[in-house]
Amino acid sequence: MERSETKLLTAVYRWSRSMEVRVRSSSSAVAGFDKRLALAEERISELERL
C-alpha cells in the first residue's frame, strides 16, 4: 500500500511541476500581450485627438 501511495504522490508531484511551468509561461505571454495592447490603445487615442 505504501509503495503505491508513493508512486501516486510522485506522479502528482511531477504533473504539478510541469503545470507550474506551463502556467508561468502563459502568464508571461499574457503580460506581453497586455503591454502590446496598452501601446495600441495609446496610439489609437493619439490618432483620435487629431
MARLUMPA-435332 format. One line per 2 residues: their letters; for each residue x, y, z of C-alpha. Coordinates in steps of 0.2 Angstrom, whole numbers, plus 2048, in hexadecimal, padded with zeros to 3 digits. Example, Ala and Ser with C-alpha at 12.3 -4.5 7.8 and 13.67 -1.06 7.14 Angstrom:
REM residues 2
AS	83E,7EA,827 ~ 844,7FB,824
//
This chain:
REM residues 50
ME	800,800,800 ~ 80E,80C,805
RS	817,809,7F4 ~ 808,80D,7EA
ET	804,81D,7F4 ~ 816,822,7F1
KL	815,81F,7DE ~ 805,829,7DE
LT	80C,838,7E7 ~ 81B,838,7DC
AV	810,838,7CD ~ 806,846,7D3
YR	815,850,7D8 ~ 81D,84E,7C7
WS	80C,853,7BF ~ 80B,862,7CA
RS	81D,868,7C6 ~ 819,867,7B3
ME	809,871,7B5 ~ 812,87E,7BF
VR	81E,880,7B1 ~ 80F,882,7A5
VR	806,88E,7AF ~ 816,899,7B1
SS	818,899,79F ~ 806,89E,79B
SS	807,8AC,7A8 ~ 816,8B3,7A0
AV	80E,8B2,78F ~ 7FE,8BB,796
AG	809,8C9,79D ~ 811,8CB,78C
FD	800,8CD,784 ~ 7FA,8D9,792
KR	809,8E4,78E ~ 806,8E3,77B
LA	7F4,8E7,77E ~ 7F8,8F6,788
LA	803,8FD,77B ~ 7F6,8FA,76E
EE	7E9,903,778 ~ 7F5,912,77B
RI	7F8,914,768 ~ 7E5,913,764
SE	7E2,920,771 ~ 7EF,92B,76A
LE	7E7,929,758 ~ 7D6,92D,75F
RL	7DC,93E,766 ~ 7E2,943,755
//
